[in-house]
């Protein structure tokens, strides 16, 4: 069965989308990390064209033969994983084929103009011509699959090695047996409807599940569940009555297994509760994932919402959770996404509420530089505010860009 065949959904699938676009697919590990693949599969004309392309069919056979011969390779487990990686030559073959198939202008517009550009998921490449944007998106997708394989099969250090690494010892021969079994089962799941991308994408997603690194798909759809009541309330809010649409509070993870949030998190929440009580904004957005310590069961955003309700009497329908960010860089990016998708005003700034120890970092050029380096986009404009320990934040639509190289929070 093709990896993405079950991902296509009716319109209004409640994905986190920019205004003016509604994803025709739900948010799953597959579609969150590799949106290009579901768009290619579900845009009329593309699946058939890729499946019928002789060059891509030959590449799919070559890759299948590479995988079939892998059980006898050495040294294991590295060689088992490398059989699934996209080589430089593989990536170039697909790139050439996509450019060739892009010669059909109607087919190209159906994919790039009406899906990829509107979705915002490839915003970092928005200035490129259509065929070049498609090529850049494919390069990102292949790099993302290779990154998952490198980290969660070969043991390469991820971006945040203390909290995002694999759960196995890649030197243990028992892991080689597990990895071999995963490869064989993935290959056995291939079928005549597969595109050249599908088996390697299945392999990568399977590695995330084996390593229990499925954080990106948790709490989806994000506009439902805990956020459903705040989203409904936002739709009937008189925004002119408030200086800011929302107060943004970023999590601070503890370093012990029992604490549910770090000390700076408590300080930030106290400050945000005071500003909320003063009527500065009608909503609080709390941001942070399952981050510190490594593999903690406690989610920063969920815990902050609970504390604000129980200890500060902030109404639940006034608190939105953003439960995926793993660093200040993605706190900014993910809050921007949520502000747009939940219908809060984005033509004026919201207010980041922080603490004296962190304020210098939040307002620094260094944070913006790091955010651009790590996420590929600038999430918006952070400027000084006349409120102590706070900064104004005007979000950018570029934040919808997806980075497949960060699979726990793409």
WOLIN-V659870 format. One record per backbone hydrogen bond with DSSP energy under -0.5 kcal/mol. NH is the residue of the N-H (numbers start at 1). CO is the residue of the C=O. Records with the same first field share a line. If there is no record, write none. Layout:
BEGIN
NH=CO ; CO
END
This chain:
BEGIN
5=2
7=4
8=4
9=24
13=23
17=15
21=18
26=7
28=26
32=28
33=29
34=30
37=34
38=34
39=35
40=36
41=37
42=38
43=39
44=42
46=43
47=43
49=45
50=46
51=47
52=48
53=49 ; 50
57=53
58=54
59=55
60=56
61=57
62=58
63=59
64=60
65=61
66=62
67=63
68=64
69=65
70=66 ; 67
72=69
73=70
79=75
80=77
81=77
82=78
83=79
84=81
85=81 ; 82
87=85
91=87
92=88
93=89
94=90
95=91
96=92
97=93
98=94
99=95
100=96
101=97
102=98
103=100
104=101
105=103
108=104
109=105
110=106
111=107
112=108
113=108 ; 109
114=109
115=111
116=111
117=112
118=113
119=115
120=116 ; 117
122=116
123=120
125=122
126=123
128=125
133=129
134=130
135=131
136=132
137=133
138=134
139=135
140=136
141=137
142=138
143=139
144=140
145=141
146=142
147=143
148=144
149=145
150=146
151=147
152=148
153=149
154=149
156=150
161=158 ; 159
163=160
164=160
165=161
170=168
172=169
175=172
176=172
177=173
178=174
179=175
180=176
181=177
182=178
183=179
184=180
185=181
186=182
187=183
188=184
189=185 ; 186
190=187
194=191
198=195
199=195
201=197
202=198
203=199
204=200
205=201
206=202
207=203
208=204
209=205
210=206
211=207
212=209
213=208
217=214
218=215
220=217
223=14
224=221
227=224
228=225
231=227
232=228
233=229
234=230
235=231
236=233
237=234
239=237
241=238
242=239
243=280
244=280
245=349
247=283
248=246 ; 351
249=247 ; 285
250=353
251=287
254=292
262=252
265=262
266=262
267=263
268=264
269=265
270=266
271=267
272=268
273=269
274=270
275=271
276=272
277=273
278=274
279=276
280=275
282=244
283=245
284=318
285=247
286=284 ; 320
287=249
288=322
289=325
291=289
296=293
300=289
301=288
303=299
304=300
305=301
306=302
307=303
308=304
309=305
310=306
311=307
312=307 ; 308
313=309
314=308
318=315
319=316
320=284
322=286
331=327
332=328
333=329
334=330
335=331
336=332
337=333
338=334
339=335
340=336
341=337
342=338
343=340
344=339
350=393
351=246
352=350 ; 391
353=248 ; 351
354=352 ; 389
358=355
359=355
361=358
362=358
363=359
364=361
368=364
369=365
370=366
371=367
372=368
373=369
374=370
375=371
376=371 ; 372
377=371
379=377
381=394
382=380
383=381 ; 392
385=390
390=387
391=352
392=383
393=350
394=381
395=393
396=379
399=396
400=397
401=398
402=121
403=410
404=402
406=403
409=406
END
